[in-house]
C-alpha cells in the first residue's frame, strides 16, 4: 500500500469538500423561503409579477423589491415635498388607529417585511426616521392616500363614439412633485393561488404599495380612483384604506356583473375621505360599460354609496375630483374640458371617433397646475389592452413614452421573465 503524507491527505479532503462548501455558500445566498415572483422589464417598464397566497405574494414582492421599497420610503420623507418625517409622525402614524386592515392584507404586508429583511440580511434602516423599516410603515404607506390627497381625471366612451363600438377609457393619476416618485413606478401583476375567488389583476403604483389606484383585471374590468369632496364621516374609526378597498373591488369585479360585484364590496366598508371610482368593462351592448361609484363614509346619505351612470342615451362619461350626485359639484376646469372633448365627438355625428391617440391627447389637456401627472393609462377592455405612460424628468405622463401591455399575457407570464 502506498503511504500518503498528511499534507496530501489534507489537500485531498479539501478538494472533496470544495463542491459541498460551494453548495453551502450558494444556499446561504439563496432566500430561505421560495420566491413566487419575477421582476422583468417590458419596453422600458418594470414589471413585477407575484403569485400564490397573500403571504407568498407579499414575501416575493418584498424580496424582489427590497432596496426599492426602502429607498422609496426614505427618499419620500427626506425630500419633504409631500410630507417630511415629522409630519409623517403627526399626520399619518398618529391616525393609523382609525384604520382597519383586513387579515389578508396584514398577512401580505407582514410577509413583505420578511422578504425585505431576508434579501437585506436583516432589518433595513430608514435614516430619515432614525430607525429600521417596520410593519407599521408599510401599513402607513398603503394608507397614505387617505391622509394626503391625490388629484385625478378619467373618461370613457363606447358605441357610436368609437370606430368599432368598443370601450376606450383614459385616466390620469396626479399628485405632488417629489424626487422619490421619479422613475420608481412599476406595473405589478397579482396572481392569486388556485381556487381563490379573487381575480388576478394588474396595477400601476410605487414600490411597497399593494392597493389599487389604477388597475385592470383578468376579465378586463378597469378601476381608476379619484379623491372627492366629502363631508365629515359618520363614524370615528374602522375605516378602510381606500387603495386596498378598491383592490378588493377589482379582485371581485367580473365583466358581466361588475356593477353588482363592486357595489357589494363598497357597501361593506368605507374610507375616511370620499372617493370617486371610474369603472370600465368591455362593451357588449348589454348595460353601460362605464360607470362612476361615488363613495364615502357619510352613511346617512344612501348608505355611503351612489352610482352615477351615463346620462340618458349618452355613450360617454367623465370623472374628476368632485361628486356630481352625492353633493353639490365643484367642477373646476378639468371636468368641463373632458366633457367638451367628448361632446365634440358626439357633434361629429359619426364622422369622428375617440381613438387611443385622441384619448392620450385628451389626457394631456387636463393637467393640474402645481403638481404632476405621475402616470396615465388608456384602457381598451374589449381587447384586453392597457397602454401606460410614466412621468419623466418633470414632464406629465401623457407627454411621455406610451407602452402597450397585454393583460392576459401579463397574468399568464407569457412576457419575457414571466413564470
C-alpha positions in Angstrom: 0.0 0.0 0.0 1.2 3.5 -0.8 1.7 5.7 2.2 0.4 9.3 1.6 1.7 12.3 3.5 -0.5 14.2 5.9 -0.3 17.2 3.6 -1.6 15.1 0.7 -4.5 13.8 2.7 -5.4 17.3 3.8 -5.4 18.6 0.2 -7.4 15.6 -1.0 -10.1 16.2 1.7 -10.2 19.9 0.8 -10.8 19.1 -2.8 -13.5 16.6 -2.0 -15.2 19.1 0.3 -15.0 22.1 -2.1 -18.2 21.3 -4.0 -20.1 20.9 -0.8 -18.7 24.1 0.6 -19.6 25.9 -2.7 -23.1 24.5 -2.5 -23.4 25.6 1.1 -22.3 29.1 0.1 -24.9 29.2 -2.6 -27.5 28.0 -0.2 -26.6 30.9 2.2 -27.0 33.4 -0.6 -30.4 32.0 -1.7 -33.6 33.1 0.0 -34.8 30.8 2.9 -38.3 30.9 1.5 -39.4 30.2 -2.0 -39.8 33.4 -4.0 -43.1 33.3 -6.0 -42.2 36.2 -8.3 -40.3 37.6 -11.1 -39.0 41.1 -11.9 -38.6 41.9 -15.6 -38.7 44.8 -18.0 -41.1 45.3 -21.0 -40.2 48.1 -23.4 -38.6 50.1 -20.5 -41.4 49.4 -18.0 -40.5 47.4 -14.9 -43.0 44.6 -14.3 -43.2 42.7 -11.0 -45.2 39.5 -11.2 -46.1 37.7 -8.0 -48.3 34.7 -7.5 -49.7 32.4 -4.8 -51.2 33.1 -1.3 -51.2 36.6 0.2 -48.1 35.5 2.2 -46.3 34.2 -0.8 -47.0 37.3 -2.9 -46.0 39.6 -0.1 -42.7 37.8 0.5 -41.9 37.8 -3.2 -42.7 41.4 -3.5 -40.6 42.3 -0.5 -37.7 40.1 -1.5 -37.5 41.3 -5.2 -38.2 45.0 -4.4 -36.3 45.2 -1.0 -33.9 48.0 -1.9 -36.5 49.8 -4.0 -39.1 49.9 -1.1 -36.5 51.1 1.4 -35.1 53.8 -1.0 -38.6 54.9 -1.9 -39.8 55.2 1.7 -36.6 57.1 2.8 -36.5 59.5 -0.1 -40.2 60.2 0.2 -39.7 61.7 3.7 -36.2 63.0 3.2 -37.4 65.2 0.3 -40.4 66.6 2.2 -42.2 67.8 -1.0 -45.3 65.8 0.1 -44.6 65.3 3.8 -41.5 65.2 6.0 -40.5 62.8 8.7 -42.1 65.0 11.5 -45.3 65.3 9.5 -45.3 61.6 8.9 -45.3 61.0 12.6 -48.0 63.5 13.4 -50.3 63.4 10.4 -50.1 59.8 9.4 -48.8 57.4 12.1 -51.0 59.0 14.8 -54.1 58.5 12.6 -53.4 54.8 11.8 -55.6 53.8 14.8 -58.6 55.0 12.7 -57.8 52.4 10.0 -58.8 48.7 9.9 -56.5 46.4 7.9 -58.1 43.2 6.5 -56.4 39.9 7.6 -55.3 39.0 4.1 -53.6 42.4 3.6 -52.0 42.3 7.0 -50.6 38.8 6.1 -49.3 40.1 2.8 -47.6 43.2 4.3 -46.0 41.2 7.2 -44.7 38.8 4.6 -43.4 41.7 2.6 -41.4 42.9 5.5 -40.0 39.4 6.0 -39.0 39.3 2.3 -37.4 42.8 2.5 -35.3 41.7 5.6 -34.4 38.3 4.1 -33.0 40.0 1.0 -31.2 42.7 3.0 -29.9 40.2 5.6 -31.6 41.8 8.5 -33.6 45.0 9.4 -33.5 47.8 6.9 -32.6 51.2 8.2 -34.6 54.3 7.3 -32.0 57.0 8.1 -34.6 59.8 7.7 -36.7 58.3 10.5 -33.7 57.2 12.6 -34.9 53.6 12.9 -35.5 50.4 10.8 -38.4 49.9 8.5 -41.4 48.4 10.4 -44.6 46.7 9.5 -46.4 49.9 10.6 -44.6 51.9 8.0 -45.8 49.5 5.3 -49.3 49.9 6.6 -48.9 53.7 6.7 -47.6 53.8 3.1 -50.7 51.9 1.9 -52.9 54.4 3.8 -51.0 57.5 2.7 -53.6 58.4 0.1 -56.3 58.7 2.8 -54.2 61.3 4.7 -52.5 63.1 1.7 -55.0 63.5 -1.2 -54.5 62.8 -4.9 -55.9 64.6 -7.9 -57.1 62.6 -10.9 -59.1 62.6 -14.2 -60.9 59.9 -16.2 -63.3 59.5 -19.1 -64.7 56.7 -21.2 -66.6 56.3 -24.5 -68.1 53.4 -26.5 -70.8 52.6 -29.0 -71.1 55.2 -31.8 -68.3 57.2 -30.3 -65.6 54.7 -31.1 -64.8 53.2 -34.5 -65.7 49.6 -33.6 -68.1 50.3 -30.7 -65.6 49.0 -28.2 -64.9 50.8 -24.9 -61.9 53.2 -24.7 -61.1 54.8 -21.4 -58.4 57.3 -20.3 -57.0 58.0 -16.8 -54.5 60.5 -15.2 -53.1 60.0 -11.8 -51.9 63.3 -10.4 -50.0 64.0 -7.2 -47.4 66.3 -5.7 -43.9 66.5 -7.2 -41.2 64.6 -5.4 -37.9 63.1 -6.4 -39.0 59.9 -4.7 -41.6 59.4 -7.4 -39.3 59.9 -10.3 -38.5 56.7 -12.1 -39.8 54.5 -9.3 -43.3 53.5 -10.6 -43.8 50.0 -11.8 -46.5 47.6 -13.1 -47.4 44.8 -10.6 -49.2 41.6 -11.7 -51.1 40.0 -8.8 -52.0 36.3 -9.4 -53.8 34.7 -6.5 -53.5 31.0 -5.6 -55.5 28.4 -7.5 -59.0 28.1 -6.2 -59.1 31.7 -4.9 -62.3 33.7 -5.6 -60.2 36.7 -6.2 -59.4 37.6 -9.9 -55.9 38.2 -11.0 -55.2 41.9 -11.8 -52.5 44.4 -12.9 -51.7 47.6 -11.0 -49.7 50.8 -11.6 -48.2 52.1 -8.4 -45.0 52.7 -6.4 -42.8 50.1 -4.6 -44.4 48.6 -1.5 -47.9 49.7 -2.3 -50.2 46.8 -2.8 -53.6 48.6 -3.3 -55.3 49.8 -6.4 -55.4 53.4 -7.7 -55.2 52.3 -11.3 -55.7 48.8 -12.5 -57.2 46.2 -14.8 -58.2 42.6 -14.0 -58.3 39.3 -15.8 -61.8 39.9 -17.1 -60.6 43.3 -18.5 -62.5 45.4 -15.9 -60.6 48.6 -15.1 -60.7 50.7 -12.0 -59.4 54.3 -11.5 -59.6 56.1 -8.2 -60.2 59.8 -7.7 -60.3 61.9 -4.5 -63.6 63.7 -3.9 -65.2 66.4 -1.9 -66.9 64.8 1.1 -68.5 65.8 4.5 -67.2 64.5 7.8 -67.6 60.7 8.1 -70.4 59.3 10.2 -68.2 57.1 12.3 -65.0 57.7 14.3 -62.9 54.7 13.3 -62.8 51.3 11.5 -62.1 52.9 8.1 -60.5 51.0 5.2 -57.5 52.1 3.2 -59.0 53.4 0.0 -56.5 51.7 -2.2 -56.8 48.3 -0.5 -60.6 48.5 -0.5 -60.5 49.3 -4.2 -58.1 46.4 -4.7 -60.9 44.2 -3.2 -63.3 45.7 -5.7 -61.2 45.0 -8.7 -60.4 41.5 -7.5 -64.2 40.8 -7.2 -65.4 42.5 -10.5 -66.4 40.1 -13.2 -67.1 41.7 -16.5 -70.8 40.8 -16.7 -71.6 41.6 -13.1 -69.1 44.3 -12.3 -71.6 46.9 -11.0 -73.2 44.4 -8.7 -69.8 42.9 -7.6 -68.2 46.3 -6.8 -71.3 47.6 -5.0 -71.2 44.5 -2.8 -67.6 45.4 -1.8 -68.2 49.2 -1.3 -71.3 48.8 0.9 -69.4 46.6 3.4 -66.7 49.1 4.3 -65.9 52.8 4.0 -63.0 55.1 3.6 -62.1 58.1 5.8 -62.3 60.6 2.9 -64.5 60.4 -0.1 -63.6 59.0 -3.5 -65.0 58.5 -7.0 -64.2 55.3 -8.7 -64.4 55.1 -12.5 -65.1 51.5 -13.6 -64.9 50.3 -17.2 -65.5 47.0 -18.8 -65.8 45.5 -22.3 -68.8 46.8 -24.3 -71.2 44.0 -25.3 -74.3 46.0 -25.9 -75.8 45.0 -22.5 -75.6 47.6 -19.8 -73.3 50.6 -19.5 -69.6 49.7 -20.0 -68.5 52.6 -17.8 -69.9 54.0 -14.5 -68.7 56.1 -11.6 -69.2 55.0 -8.0 -69.3 58.0 -5.6 -68.2 56.6 -2.2 -67.6 58.0 1.3 -68.3 57.4 5.0 -71.4 59.6 5.2 -73.7 56.7 5.8 -76.7 58.9 6.3 -76.6 59.6 2.5 -77.6 56.4 0.6 -75.5 54.3 2.9 -72.3 55.9 1.7 -72.6 54.8 -1.9 -74.2 56.4 -5.0 -73.9 55.0 -8.6 -73.5 57.5 -11.4 -74.3 56.1 -14.8 -74.1 57.8 -18.2 -76.9 60.4 -18.7 -79.8 59.4 -20.9 -78.6 57.9 -24.1 -75.0 59.1 -23.7 -72.3 56.7 -24.7 -69.6 58.5 -22.7 -68.9 59.6 -19.1 -66.2 61.6 -17.3 -64.9 61.9 -13.8 -62.6 64.2 -11.8 -62.3 65.1 -8.1 -65.8 66.0 -7.2 -69.1 64.3 -6.6 -71.9 65.0 -9.1 -74.7 63.1 -7.5 -74.0 62.9 -3.8 -73.1 66.5 -3.2 -73.0 69.9 -5.0 -70.3 69.5 -7.6 -67.2 71.8 -7.7 -66.2 71.3 -11.3 -63.0 73.3 -11.6 -61.6 73.3 -15.1 -60.8 69.6 -15.9 -64.3 68.2 -15.9 -65.7 70.7 -18.4 -62.6 70.2 -20.6 -63.2 66.5 -20.7 -66.9 66.9 -21.4 -66.1 69.4 -24.2 -63.8 67.0 -25.8 -66.4 64.1 -25.6 -69.2 66.4 -26.8 -67.2 67.4 -29.8 -67.1 63.8 -30.9 -70.8 63.5 -30.3 -71.5 66.5 -32.5 -69.4 64.9 -35.3 -72.4 62.6 -36.0 -70.2 59.6 -36.6 -67.6 61.5 -38.6 -65.1 61.5 -35.7 -64.4 58.9 -33.0 -62.5 58.5 -29.8 -59.3 56.6 -30.6 -56.4 55.7 -28.4 -54.4 58.5 -29.9 -57.2 61.0 -29.1 -57.5 59.6 -25.6 -53.9 60.4 -25.0 -54.4 63.9 -26.3 -57.4 64.5 -24.0 -55.3 63.3 -21.1 -52.6 65.7 -22.0 -55.0 68.6 -22.0 -56.1 68.2 -18.3 -53.0 68.5 -16.1 -53.3 70.0 -12.6 -51.2 73.2 -12.1 -48.5 72.9 -9.5 -48.4 69.1 -9.3 -47.7 66.4 -11.9 -49.4 63.6 -13.7 -47.3 60.7 -12.5 -48.9 58.0 -14.6 -51.6 57.8 -17.2 -53.3 54.8 -18.8 -55.6 54.3 -21.8 -57.7 51.1 -21.5 -59.1 49.0 -24.3 -61.2 46.5 -22.3 -62.6 44.7 -25.4 -59.1 44.0 -26.5 -57.6 43.4 -23.0 -55.0 46.1 -23.5 -53.7 48.7 -21.1 -51.5 51.5 -22.6 -49.3 53.0 -19.9 -47.1 56.1 -19.6 -45.0 57.4 -16.7 -43.9 60.9 -16.0 -40.2 61.6 -16.7 -37.9 64.5 -15.9 -40.8 66.6 -14.7 -42.9 66.0 -17.9 -46.5 64.9 -17.4 -47.1 61.3 -18.2 -49.4 61.7 -21.3 -46.5 63.6 -22.9 -44.1 60.7 -22.3 -43.5 57.4 -24.0 -46.6 55.1 -24.2 -46.2 51.3 -23.7 -48.9 48.8 -24.6 -49.4 45.9 -22.3 -51.5 42.8 -22.9 -53.3 41.9 -19.7 -53.8 38.2 -20.4 -50.1 37.8 -21.3 -49.0 39.6 -18.1 -51.2 37.4 -15.9 -50.1 34.2 -17.7 -46.5 35.2 -17.5 -46.0 35.0 -21.3 -43.9 38.0 -21.4 -40.1 37.5 -21.0 -39.2 37.0 -17.4 -42.7 35.6 -16.5 -43.3 32.2 -14.9 
